[in-house]
Amino acid sequence: MTSTKTHEGIATRFLVISDTHGELVQLPTEAVDVAIHCGDLTEESKLHEFKTSLDLLTKAKAPLKLVIAGNHDFALDLQVFKKKLSEVPPPIDDAVVKREYGDFGEARSVLERATDAGVVFLDEGTHSFTLANGARLTVYASPYTPSKSDWGFSYDPDNAEHDWAIESTVDVVITHGPPHGVLDYTHTKKRAGSPSLFAAVSRARPRMHCFGHIHEGWGAKQVTWRETASEIPSHFTDIDNDASALIESLATIHSRKHDSEDDLAGKKAKLEKLEQQHYCSANASPEKGSGTLFVNAAIKGEDEEAQQLPWIVSVPLPRADSPPPTPSSEKKRKAAAEVHEEDEQRRKRVALGKKHCN
C-alpha cells in the first residue's frame, strides 16, 4: 500500500480536502490510506450537490473516506433546515423542496449508503478505525462553527462556547472551522477561528488537526507546543513559535504586490510544480504530544473560479495490535500546569513579603 512501518508505528498517508461546495475537483492520482473531507460538501445544500461531492469521494484512491458536514450543508442539520424553510416568504412549495433537497434526511441517507465505496459520515464525537495498512486511527470530528447566522451546525459564541470533548488519545481532529490563531485569517485580516477549539486542541495535542471554512486561510503549519498548557490556552501562550514552521500558505505560493522579481519567479516555479502533481504535501511530527500539524484544506479559492490544492499528509499512527492509549498525558499536563501556577503564586507571595519588609 502507501504506508511504511517505523519504530514508532505506521506512517499513514491522508488526502485532506474541504469546502468543495458541490464542484468537481482535480484529485491526486496517488493512492492514500485515508481521505478526509472537512465539510461544506455543497454550496446551497441541494441534493445534486451532495451527489457530486459523493462522486468525488468515490473516485479518491483510498479504502476509507471520512466525511463531516459544514455550515453550508444545512440539509444535514434538520432543525436548522426546517427553520429556514418555515421562514421563507412566501412558503416554498413542497414539490419544489423535494425536487431540490429531497425528503428530510435524504441527504444524509445518500452519504450513509456509500459505505461500499468506503465513505463514512461522521457525527460529532470520537471514532476509531482499524485501517487496511495495519494502523489504528482515532479521530475526533465536529461540524460546528461559531456564527450568528442561520447556517447549519453553528453556535453563537456570545451566548456559550461549544464543548469540544477531545481526548489526548485522539490522533486526528477533523472540524469544519479552524481554531483561533492558526490559519484563520480572513480577507479583512481578522482571525475567525474558535478560541475554545484552540484550547481543546492545545490540551489534547493530536498528531494533526484538519479543517477548512476560512478559504483564504488555506495552508499548513507544523506547531510545536510549549512544555505545559496554560490555564487559558491561546496561540500566544501555548505555541513555541521559534520551533514551529509554516509549511505553505497562499502568501508563499501566490504573488503579492511587494514581491521582488526573484520572489515572483520562485513562486511561479513552485506553483507550477504543485499544480502538476495536484497536491501539496506535509509530514506530521513523529513525537505524539510535542507538536500538531494544522491543515486548512479549503478547496474553494479566493474567487468563484479558483480552486486551491488538496493536501497529502503523512501521519505516524500506532499499530492496531498495540495496546490502546490512555488519556493520562492530558492529566499529566494539567497537573504540571497546576504545579507551575502554584510555583508562580508562591514566588509572588515571597516577592510581596520582601517588599513589605523593606
Kinemage of the C-alpha trace (Angstrom):
@kinemage 1
@onewidth
@group {chain A} dominant
@subgroup {mainchain}
@vectorlist {calphas} color= white
{ca met a 1} P 0.000 0.000 0.000
{ca thr a 2} L 1.197 3.554 0.551
{ca ser a 3} L 2.343 3.213 4.156
{ca thr a 4} L 5.643 2.325 5.783
{ca lys a 5} L 6.329 0.818 9.190
{ca thr a 6} L 8.544 2.795 11.550
{ca his a 7} L 9.873 2.170 15.051
{ca glu a 8} L 7.058 4.410 16.314
{ca gly a 9} L 4.249 2.816 14.333
{ca ile a 10} L 2.961 3.094 10.795
{ca ala a 11} L 3.359 6.180 8.606
{ca thr a 12} L -0.132 6.657 7.200
{ca arg a 13} L -0.988 8.857 4.237
{ca phe a 14} L -4.054 11.100 4.294
{ca leu a 15} L -5.695 13.025 1.473
{ca val a 16} L -7.310 16.090 3.072
{ca ile a 17} L -9.849 18.352 1.357
{ca ser a 18} L -12.586 20.732 2.463
{ca asp a 19} L -15.046 23.267 1.058
{ca thr a 20} L -15.573 21.697 -2.360
{ca his a 21} L -19.054 23.318 -2.428
{ca gly a 22} L -20.526 20.841 -4.902
{ca glu a 23} L -17.855 21.472 -7.540
{ca leu a 24} L -15.705 18.978 -9.417
{ca val a 25} L -12.140 18.894 -8.131
{ca gln a 26} L -8.924 17.513 -9.633
{ca leu a 27} L -7.779 14.992 -7.032
{ca pro a 28} L -4.285 13.486 -6.868
{ca thr a 29} L -3.805 10.196 -8.692
{ca glu a 30} L -1.695 8.763 -5.863
{ca ala a 31} L -3.206 6.194 -3.528
{ca val a 32} L -3.520 7.042 0.171
{ca asp a 33} L -4.740 5.217 3.243
{ca val a 34} L -7.470 7.650 4.326
{ca ala a 35} L -9.283 10.514 2.599
{ca ile a 36} L -10.875 13.253 4.716
{ca his a 37} L -13.464 15.845 3.707
{ca cys a 38} L -13.790 18.584 6.347
{ca gly a 39} L -17.250 19.825 5.356
{ca asp a 40} L -19.076 22.192 3.025
{ca leu a 41} L -19.683 19.474 0.502
{ca thr a 42} L -22.282 21.812 -1.003
{ca glu a 43} L -22.937 25.477 -1.737
{ca glu a 44} L -26.730 25.520 -1.252
{ca ser a 45} L -27.212 22.108 0.387
{ca lys a 46} L -29.048 20.775 -2.642
{ca leu a 47} L -29.290 17.068 -3.283
{ca his a 48} L -27.420 17.139 -6.610
{ca glu a 49} L -24.507 18.884 -4.879
{ca phe a 50} L -24.257 16.130 -2.276
{ca lys a 51} L -24.237 13.566 -5.089
{ca thr a 52} L -21.452 15.453 -6.909
{ca ser a 53} L -19.308 15.501 -3.778
{ca leu a 54} L -20.076 11.838 -3.179
{ca asp a 55} L -18.922 11.021 -6.729
{ca leu a 56} L -15.726 12.949 -5.993
{ca leu a 57} L -15.100 10.984 -2.802
{ca thr a 58} L -15.821 7.711 -4.562
{ca lys a 59} L -13.023 8.475 -7.039
{ca ala a 60} L -10.489 9.152 -4.277
{ca lys a 61} L -7.912 6.347 -4.165
{ca ala a 62} L -8.390 5.471 -0.509
{ca pro a 63} L -10.057 2.479 1.166
{ca leu a 64} L -11.530 4.746 3.868
{ca lys a 65} L -13.108 8.166 3.311
{ca leu a 66} L -14.169 10.165 6.372
{ca val a 67} L -16.693 12.986 5.893
{ca ile a 68} L -18.158 15.665 8.148
{ca ala a 69} L -20.703 18.385 7.440
{ca gly a 70} L -20.093 22.119 7.189
{ca asn a 71} L -22.268 25.174 7.671
{ca his a 72} L -23.354 25.153 4.001
{ca asp a 73} L -24.604 21.574 4.399
{ca phe a 74} L -27.645 22.712 6.398
{ca ala a 75} L -29.889 19.967 4.956
{ca leu a 76} L -27.940 17.633 7.263
{ca asp a 77} L -28.950 19.786 10.258
{ca leu a 78} L -32.669 19.056 10.197
{ca gln a 79} L -33.657 21.517 12.922
{ca val a 80} L -31.961 24.392 11.100
{ca phe a 81} L -33.206 23.206 7.699
{ca lys a 82} L -36.853 23.123 8.795
{ca lys a 83} L -36.494 26.515 10.454
{ca lys a 84} L -35.028 28.054 7.273
{ca leu a 85} L -37.885 26.662 5.181
{ca ser a 86} L -40.518 27.955 7.620
{ca glu a 87} L -39.097 31.483 7.457
{ca val a 88} L -39.083 31.845 3.644
{ca pro a 89} L -41.798 34.278 2.431
{ca pro a 90} L -43.940 33.084 0.751
{ca pro a 91} L -43.695 29.396 1.761
{ca ile a 92} L -41.853 27.189 -0.737
{ca asp a 93} L -43.991 24.580 -2.465
{ca asp a 94} L -43.371 21.090 -1.044
{ca ala a 95} L -42.771 19.686 -4.523
{ca val a 96} L -40.017 22.245 -5.126
{ca val a 97} L -38.375 21.435 -1.779
{ca lys a 98} L -38.464 17.726 -2.562
{ca arg a 99} L -37.048 18.259 -6.061
{ca glu a 100} L -34.142 20.416 -4.869
{ca tyr a 101} L -33.390 18.986 -1.418
{ca gly a 102} L -35.107 15.592 -1.325
{ca asp a 103} L -37.097 14.385 1.659
{ca phe a 104} L -35.976 15.367 5.145
{ca gly a 105} L -32.990 13.177 5.940
{ca glu a 106} L -32.411 12.125 2.331
{ca ala a 107} L -29.088 13.980 2.013
{ca arg a 108} L -27.753 12.050 4.989
{ca ser a 109} L -29.066 8.790 3.554
{ca val a 110} L -27.194 9.455 0.301
{ca leu a 111} L -23.936 9.692 2.251
{ca glu a 112} L -24.689 6.746 4.528
{ca arg a 113} L -25.498 4.468 1.585
{ca ala a 114} L -21.982 4.942 0.189
{ca thr a 115} L -20.272 2.579 2.618
{ca asp a 116} L -19.395 0.192 -0.218
{ca ala a 117} L -17.209 2.986 -1.612
{ca gly a 118} L -15.513 3.359 1.786
{ca val a 119} L -17.390 6.553 2.729
{ca val a 120} L -18.135 7.048 6.436
{ca phe a 121} L -20.177 10.076 7.502
{ca leu a 122} L -19.145 11.181 10.994
{ca asp a 123} L -21.351 12.807 13.592
{ca glu a 124} L -19.696 14.841 16.330
{ca gly a 125} L -17.619 12.732 18.683
{ca thr a 126} L -14.723 10.290 18.847
{ca his a 127} L -14.445 7.456 16.334
{ca ser a 128} L -11.864 4.671 15.987
{ca phe a 129} L -10.889 2.656 12.924
{ca thr a 130} L -8.585 -0.232 12.115
{ca leu a 131} L -7.006 0.679 8.790
{ca ala a 132} L -6.114 -1.597 5.901
{ca asn a 133} L -2.426 -0.787 6.440
{ca gly a 134} L -2.496 -2.251 9.950
{ca ala a 135} L -2.697 1.043 11.845
{ca arg a 136} L -5.251 2.171 14.412
{ca leu a 137} L -6.784 5.600 13.831
{ca thr a 138} L -8.726 7.569 16.445
{ca val a 139} L -10.376 10.795 15.305
{ca tyr a 140} L -12.488 13.494 16.889
{ca ala a 141} L -14.998 15.030 14.457
{ca ser a 142} L -17.199 18.109 14.709
{ca pro a 143} L -19.062 20.165 12.078
{ca tyr a 144} L -19.732 23.134 14.391
{ca thr a 145} L -18.520 26.695 13.784
{ca pro a 146} L -19.088 29.943 15.714
{ca ser a 147} L -21.618 32.146 13.951
{ca lys a 148} L -24.610 34.394 14.476
{ca ser a 149} L -26.122 33.341 11.154
{ca asp a 150} L -28.783 30.716 10.444
{ca trp a 151} L -26.444 28.306 8.651
{ca gly a 152} L -26.123 24.689 9.716
{ca phe a 153} L -24.159 23.390 12.696
{ca ser a 154} L -23.403 26.802 14.174
{ca tyr a 155} L -23.381 28.198 17.688
{ca asp a 156} L -23.423 31.768 18.979
{ca pro a 157} L -20.107 32.290 20.809
{ca asp a 158} L -21.534 35.293 22.678
{ca asn a 159} L -24.052 33.047 24.453
{ca ala a 160} L -21.983 29.929 25.154
{ca glu a 161} L -18.854 28.288 23.815
{ca his a 162} L -19.051 24.861 22.236
{ca asp a 163} L -17.983 21.792 24.204
{ca trp a 164} L -15.108 20.160 22.318
{ca ala a 165} L -14.662 16.794 24.036
{ca ile a 166} L -11.241 15.998 22.566
{ca glu a 167} L -9.232 13.393 24.482
{ca ser a 168} L -5.450 13.127 24.382
{ca thr a 169} L -5.901 9.651 22.851
{ca val a 170} L -7.111 11.233 19.588
{ca asp a 171} L -4.688 11.070 16.635
{ca val a 172} L -6.532 13.389 14.230
{ca val a 173} L -9.036 16.164 14.872
{ca ile a 174} L -11.438 16.889 11.994
{ca thr a 175} L -13.502 20.068 12.279
{ca his a 176} L -15.115 22.315 9.726
{ca gly a 177} L -13.816 25.541 11.215
{ca pro a 178} L -10.299 26.473 12.321
{ca pro a 179} L -9.001 27.064 15.831
{ca his a 180} L -8.360 30.652 16.791
{ca gly a 181} L -4.867 31.791 15.881
{ca val a 182} L -3.891 29.167 13.308
{ca leu a 183} L -4.614 29.528 9.573
{ca asp a 184} L -7.778 31.501 10.326
{ca tyr a 185} L -7.123 34.995 8.940
{ca thr a 186} L -9.934 36.378 6.774
{ca his a 187} L -9.558 38.869 3.915
{ca thr a 188} L -10.128 41.637 6.452
{ca lys a 189} L -7.086 40.402 8.456
{ca lys a 190} L -9.288 39.319 11.341
{ca arg a 191} L -8.985 35.928 12.988
{ca ala a 192} L -12.179 33.914 12.650
{ca gly a 193} L -11.257 30.707 14.468
{ca ser a 194} L -12.725 29.407 17.709
{ca pro a 195} L -10.766 30.132 20.926
{ca ser a 196} L -12.404 27.220 22.745
{ca leu a 197} L -11.460 24.870 19.906
{ca phe a 198} L -7.849 26.017 20.099
{ca ala a 199} L -7.877 25.432 23.853
{ca ala a 200} L -9.232 21.896 23.436
{ca val a 201} L -6.710 21.013 20.728
{ca ser a 202} L -3.805 22.509 22.682
{ca arg a 203} L -4.662 20.296 25.654
{ca ala a 204} L -5.216 17.116 23.601
{ca arg a 205} L -2.242 17.702 21.263
{ca pro a 206} L -3.249 15.399 18.386
{ca arg a 207} L -0.917 14.481 15.529
{ca met a 208} L -2.999 16.507 13.066
{ca his a 209} L -5.892 18.948 13.110
{ca cys a 210} L -7.521 19.479 9.696
{ca phe a 211} L -10.308 21.896 8.786
{ca gly a 212} L -11.441 24.460 6.193
{ca his a 213} L -14.254 27.073 6.312
{ca ile a 214} L -11.937 30.105 6.056
{ca his a 215} L -10.957 29.730 2.406
{ca glu a 216} L -8.252 32.395 2.478
{ca gly a 217} L -6.609 30.604 5.414
{ca trp a 218} L -5.543 27.681 3.176
{ca gly a 219} L -2.194 26.234 4.150
{ca ala a 220} L -0.373 24.029 6.634
{ca lys a 221} L 1.638 24.763 9.752
{ca gln a 222} L 3.616 22.437 11.995
{ca val a 223} L 3.170 23.738 15.528
{ca thr a 224} L 5.437 22.885 18.446
{ca trp a 225} L 3.735 23.103 21.809
{ca arg a 226} L 5.246 24.626 24.922
{ca glu a 227} L 6.000 22.117 27.662
{ca thr a 228} L 2.932 22.869 29.777
{ca ala a 229} L -0.505 24.063 28.746
{ca ser a 230} L -1.754 27.428 30.006
{ca glu a 231} L -4.752 27.743 32.256
{ca ile a 232} L -6.468 29.632 29.428
{ca pro a 233} L -4.671 28.399 26.288
{ca ser a 234} L -4.092 30.705 23.334
{ca his a 235} L -1.831 30.773 20.297
{ca phe a 236} L 0.230 33.452 22.063
{ca thr a 237} L 0.932 31.460 25.199
{ca asp a 238} L 0.927 27.794 24.178
{ca ile a 239} L 2.750 27.670 20.826
{ca asp a 240} L 6.535 27.747 20.713
{ca asn a 241} L 6.714 29.935 17.622
{ca asp a 242} L 10.500 29.724 17.321
{ca ala a 243} L 10.249 25.937 16.992
{ca ser a 244} L 7.139 25.982 14.738
{ca ala a 245} L 7.126 26.233 10.943
{ca leu a 246} L 4.707 27.433 8.277
{ca ile a 247} L 4.787 24.819 5.514
{ca glu a 248} L 2.720 26.625 2.893
{ca ser a 249} L 0.078 29.340 2.711
{ca leu a 250} L -1.448 31.386 -0.080
{ca ala a 251} L 1.215 34.018 0.602
{ca thr a 252} L 4.016 31.509 -0.076
{ca ile a 253} L 2.713 30.391 -3.483
{ca his a 254} L 0.746 33.360 -4.851
{ca ser a 255} L 2.294 36.639 -5.953
{ca arg a 256} L 1.978 39.683 -3.723
{ca lys a 257} L 2.484 43.314 -4.696
{ca his a 258} L 5.665 43.726 -2.644
{ca asp a 259} L 7.370 40.580 -4.022
{ca ser a 260} L 10.722 41.046 -5.729
{ca glu a 261} L 11.360 39.640 -9.202
{ca asp a 262} L 13.209 36.716 -7.650
{ca asp a 263} L 10.284 36.077 -5.296
{ca leu a 264} L 7.833 36.119 -8.190
{ca ala a 265} L 9.938 33.715 -10.252
{ca gly a 266} L 10.338 31.348 -7.299
{ca lys a 267} L 6.631 31.341 -6.514
{ca lys a 268} L 5.716 30.755 -10.156
{ca ala a 269} L 8.032 27.756 -10.397
{ca lys a 270} L 6.765 26.322 -7.094
{ca leu a 271} L 3.096 26.736 -8.029
{ca glu a 272} L 3.612 25.118 -11.449
{ca lys a 273} L 5.242 22.109 -9.813
{ca leu a 274} L 2.468 21.760 -7.233
{ca glu a 275} L -0.266 22.098 -9.856
{ca gln a 276} L 1.339 19.370 -11.972
{ca gln a 277} L 1.165 16.904 -9.080
{ca his a 278} L -2.291 18.226 -7.995
{ca tyr a 279} L -1.482 18.477 -4.272
{ca cys a 280} L 0.724 19.909 -1.541
{ca ser a 281} L 2.424 17.625 0.950
{ca ala a 282} L 3.356 17.714 4.636
{ca asn a 283} L 4.557 15.384 7.385
{ca ala a 284} L 3.234 15.400 10.928
{ca ser a 285} L 5.603 15.432 13.890
{ca pro a 286} L 6.906 11.959 14.802
{ca glu a 287} L 6.515 12.603 18.535
{ca lys a 288} L 2.973 12.401 19.918
{ca gly a 289} L 2.202 15.303 22.224
{ca ser a 290} L 5.085 17.548 21.202
{ca gly a 291} L 3.513 19.072 18.120
{ca thr a 292} L 0.435 19.217 15.911
{ca leu a 293} L 0.230 19.620 12.147
{ca phe a 294} L -2.568 22.081 11.331
{ca val a 295} L -4.013 21.852 7.815
{ca asn a 296} L -6.538 24.252 6.301
{ca ala a 297} L -7.638 22.278 3.240
{ca ala a 298} L -10.288 24.609 1.781
{ca ile a 299} L -10.517 23.893 -1.955
{ca lys a 300} L -12.695 26.828 -2.996
{ca gly a 301} L -10.380 29.706 -3.821
{ca glu a 302} L -10.294 33.431 -3.419
{ca asp a 303} L -12.708 33.969 -6.310
{ca glu a 304} L -15.560 31.951 -7.796
{ca glu a 305} L -13.451 30.149 -10.390
{ca ala a 306} L -10.261 29.499 -8.430
{ca gln a 307} L -9.582 26.191 -6.709
{ca gln a 308} L -6.874 25.548 -4.142
{ca leu a 309} L -4.775 22.423 -3.897
{ca pro a 310} L -5.613 19.360 -1.795
{ca trp a 311} L -3.144 18.090 0.796
{ca ile a 312} L -1.460 14.723 1.146
{ca val a 313} L -0.159 14.324 4.671
{ca ser a 314} L 1.899 11.580 6.298
{ca val a 315} L 0.955 10.896 9.924
{ca pro a 316} L 2.570 8.230 12.145
{ca leu a 317} L -0.108 6.065 13.762
{ca pro a 318} L 0.038 3.244 16.328
{ca arg a 319} L -0.235 -0.337 15.164
{ca ala a 320} L -3.707 -1.798 15.517
{ca asp a 321} L -2.330 -4.687 17.613
{ca ser a 322} L -0.560 -2.358 20.092
{ca pro a 323} L -2.163 -1.564 23.484
{ca pro a 324} L -4.730 1.244 23.181
{ca pro a 325} L -3.552 4.611 24.516
{ca thr a 326} L -4.849 6.134 27.731
{ca pro a 327} L -5.668 9.805 28.338
{ca ser a 328} L -3.012 10.030 31.051
{ca ser a 329} L -0.859 12.509 29.141
{ca glu a 330} L -3.534 15.198 29.349
{ca lys a 331} L -3.834 14.635 33.096
{ca lys a 332} L -0.061 14.909 33.457
{ca arg a 333} L -0.019 18.185 31.530
{ca lys a 334} L -2.825 19.596 33.669
{ca ala a 335} L -1.005 18.524 36.831
{ca ala a 336} L 2.209 20.140 35.578
{ca ala a 337} L 0.330 23.341 34.774
{ca glu a 338} L -1.165 23.382 38.264
{ca val a 339} L 2.266 22.912 39.822
{ca his a 340} L 3.624 25.724 37.654
{ca glu a 341} L 0.777 28.010 38.728
{ca glu a 342} L 1.361 27.177 42.393
{ca asp a 343} L 5.063 27.972 41.999
{ca glu a 344} L 4.201 31.303 40.386
{ca gln a 345} L 1.781 32.200 43.171
{ca arg a 346} L 4.356 31.209 45.790
{ca arg a 347} L 7.014 33.341 44.074
{ca lys a 348} L 4.678 36.328 44.017
{ca arg a 349} L 3.848 35.916 47.714
{ca val a 350} L 7.546 35.753 48.580
{ca ala a 351} L 8.289 38.845 46.477
{ca leu a 352} L 5.373 40.709 48.075
{ca gly a 353} L 6.592 39.743 51.542
{ca lys a 354} L 10.066 41.046 50.820
{ca lys a 355} L 8.607 44.305 49.556
{ca his a 356} L 6.654 44.834 52.785
{ca cys a 357} L 9.725 44.012 54.887
{ca asn a 358} L 11.714 46.646 53.077
